[in-house]
């Protein structure tokens, strides 16, 4: 499940369990390529929640999460960041982080 959220929607999310939060920019080429990778992951792991946050429109959340560039993926467990990947990453690296969350 991929869903775009803003700061208020993010704050209202049920943060129990695991999730991936990806910060992106609409003008970022690597972000657009990462969107295809995340959609591919979502096809096989549709029960794993993936949230996307527009970096430019959600400055307060970006700063609160310590995100400095894009794309940035935060891997969360029970509301706490467990790990992060910055820049364009391929599917195996992302799957590896998701598997660590579920271990």
N, C-alpha and C positions, 0 to 999 in steps of 0.2 A: 504494500500500500504506500504510494507516494502522494504526499499532500503538501502544498505550499501553505506556510503559516506566516503571520506577522508577529510582532512582539507580544501583543495582547493574547493572540491565539496560542502562542508558545507557552506563555505563562499559565494558561488555563488547561494545558494538556495534563492528562494523567501520566505522571512520570514513573510509575511503577513498571518494572520490567526493563526491557532493552529497546533501544531505538538508535537510529542514525539521524543526525541533524547536519544538513549540508548548507553552507553559506555560499552563495553564488552572486554573480553580477550578470545582468542581461547583455552587457557589452563584452563579456569575457569569452574568448574563443575556447580555451580549455574547459570552461564551465559548460559550454554547449556540448562539447564532446563527452564530458563526464555525465551529462544528463542521459545520453544514450546508454552508457555503461550501467547507470542506476536503473534505467528502465529494463535492461536485460536481467539484472539481478532480481528486480521485482517480479519478473515473469516466473522465476523459479522459487522465489521466497516471498510470495505475496502476503504471508502472514507476518512478515518482519516490517515494522513501521519505519518508513523513511520520510523525514520532513525536510522541506527545502525552505530556506529563508533568503529573501533578496537582501544582499549585503548593503546596497545603497539606500533602501527604504527603511531599514531597521537598524539604524546606527546605535541606538541605546543597547539593544540586545547583542549586537556585534561586539561592542566594547565590554559589556558585562561578561561575555564568553571569551574575551581575550583573542578575538579573531582579528588578524592583521592583514591577511591577504585572501585571495580567492582563487580557485575553490578551496574551501576548508571543510572537512568532514569530522564531526564530533561523534564518537561512539559512546553512548550513554547507557548506564545501568542504574536503575532506581534513582534517577535524577542527577546522578553524578557522572562527570566525564571520566571515562576509563582510558581512552586513547583518542588520538586525532591523527588525521592524514592531511597534509597540505599539498596543493597542486594537483594536477591531473594524475590519477592513478588508474592502473588497469584492474580488471575484474578480480584476478586472483588475490591481489593485495587487499582489496576491500572485503572479499569473502573471508580471508584469513582473520581480519579484525572482527567481523561478525561472529565467526566461529569462536573466537576468544571470549566474546561477550556471553555466548550461550554455554560455555564450558562450565 
